[in-house]
């Protein structure tokens, strides 16, 4: 991070070598004080791909006027001396991270894109190898960590759970991984209430623990069919967690999602 003293050299010239992210701020600005530490944290991460430059608009009014700064915080990304992307306001860290991944595709981001393409083509092993590289390159990036967690959930639940705890991970995705891991490791709750769907649910979880995921999903659908509202919709919720972990394109997701819809309606 640099405090800009010479805009032409430290931002415009420097951006020909590496993208420069300029944080236009002022000491009296409350939202600036919220955003600043987020930008600083992200700029210090391995593989960040940009230099953070902080420009005090009170002390650099000519530069602020030149770039049309009327509200702060304002963030502008410079590449080859030109503004190529920008945003206004104190965004939360996940949104800033997502914006940066779009604005500055890193090596890790490219690996993730290649992994997604491999998954779409049915090449799960190739995708896993690519995601391992991405996680090693950018260990604090939650996107490859969560994708890898989903891929290894059934063969290495402990690793999957650890990956799902990466800061900034999407809550719904992390919850799905953690719930499936818990069921794999501990099984169904021992004190499930009496219900026509109870036995089918318990057997489905045991089947999943034995590794027969197709039969487990079928058993969960059967539990829904027998008692839609059993234990606060536990069978339906478990199916949705499993669909999340497997992904929309997985053949088992497509097969059993249709069966679930028929059981519900």
C-alpha angles and dihedrals in degrees: 000000000000133000102227115243099152110033095186094055104030096043115015098037095035092052089067087067101036134357112271120209111204119204108201104203146142132214093242093054113102096195088050089059089052095049098039098071091047092055091045092051093049093046090056095052118108111265093015090148098208144070117237115224121186117207120191104216092202090060096038104041094149093056091044090052092046090058095042097248106175099148132033147252090046121167123199128181116216123201122172090352096306136100107250101170140001147171138197131223138023103303119188117256098259091055093046090049092050091048091051092049089055096042097042111028104205128203087259091052090053090051089052091050090050090048092052090050090050091051091050088053092050095251099132095161092054090047091051092052091050092049091049087057092048093050091048090049097044108020093170094053107104096199099072090034093058094042090051091046090058092049094052099037095105098039100037110018095170092055091046091054092049091050091049089061093065106131113258094025116152107265097222093049093045091048091052093052093045093048094050091046091052091051092048092050102037106019126217122334110279096223102052113161122254112272141137086252097050101087094044091051095047092047091048092056091048089050091051090051089054090054102252098125096167092057091042092055091048089051092051090051088050090053090053090048091052096046118003094192100039111149095346094316091303095160094050092045091049090052091053091050090051092048088052092052094045094044132232094275096054113113092229091052092052093045098048097036088063090048091050091051090052091049091051098044 
